[in-house]
Amino acid sequence: MRVFRIMPNLPVADIEAAKSFYTDFLGLTNEDFNLGWVARYTSPDGQAIVQLVTRDASAPVDSAVSVHTSDVEAAYEDAQRRGYEIVKPLATEAWGVRRFFVRAPDGTVLNIAQHAD
């Protein structure tokens, strides 16, 4: 799998309540998107990224990190071939991301994603 971005998914109770810490204090001034249950904030140069998550809208569990790849289909097949637990099957989400969740051998759940565009 070719990975081009990995970002933490931080659990928060309320995105709006948490937002000012990450934007004002840490300086992550760009709100890349906000779906109400997940929002991504980045630094002006795009080098620092964090996602705040209250509860994943379409998965049975929350993921610890999001891993962006250029070929999610191949990553899904590889994860299955290796016998890793698929927590959420491969699907295209309403917000334009094709993704699946896989559990690493240490128990960490990862969101493996590819933007549809």
ChimeraX attribute file (.defattr): number of C-alpha atoms within 10 A of each C-alpha:
attribute: neighborCount
match mode: 1-to-1
recipient: residues
	/A:1	14
	/A:2	12
	/A:3	14
	/A:4	9
	/A:5	11
	/A:6	16
	/A:7	16
	/A:8	17
	/A:9	22
	/A:10	15
	/A:11	17
	/A:12	17
	/A:13	12
	/A:14	15
	/A:15	19
	/A:16	13
	/A:17	9
	/A:18	12
	/A:19	19
	/A:20	14
	/A:21	12
	/A:22	18
	/A:23	16
	/A:24	10
	/A:25	10
	/A:26	12
	/A:27	15
	/A:28	23
	/A:29	16
	/A:30	15
	/A:31	14
	/A:32	11
	/A:33	11
	/A:34	15
	/A:35	11
	/A:36	14
	/A:37	15
	/A:38	20
	/A:39	19
	/A:40	20
	/A:41	22
	/A:42	20
	/A:43	17
	/A:44	11
	/A:45	8
	/A:46	10
	/A:47	8
	/A:48	13
	/A:49	18
	/A:50	19
	/A:51	24
	/A:52	24
	/A:53	25
	/A:54	17
	/A:55	18
	/A:56	13
	/A:57	14
	/A:58	11
	/A:59	14
	/A:60	11
	/A:61	13
	/A:62	21
	/A:63	23
	/A:64	17
	/A:65	18
	/A:66	20
	/A:67	20
	/A:68	20
	/A:69	20
	/A:70	14
	/A:71	16
	/A:72	22
	/A:73	18
	/A:74	13
	/A:75	19
	/A:76	22
	/A:77	12
	/A:78	13
	/A:79	17
	/A:80	13
	/A:81	9
	/A:82	9
	/A:83	9
	/A:84	14
	/A:85	16
	/A:86	17
	/A:87	18
	/A:88	18
	/A:89	13
	/A:90	18
	/A:91	14
	/A:92	15
	/A:93	13
	/A:94	8
	/A:95	9
	/A:96	11
	/A:97	15
	/A:98	18
	/A:99	26
	/A:100	22
	/A:101	26
	/A:102	23
	/A:103	17
	/A:104	13
	/A:105	9
	/A:106	6
	/A:107	9
	/A:108	12
	/A:109	21
	/A:110	23
	/A:111	23
	/A:112	25
	/A:113	26
	/A:114	19
	/A:115	16
	/A:116	11
	/A:117	5
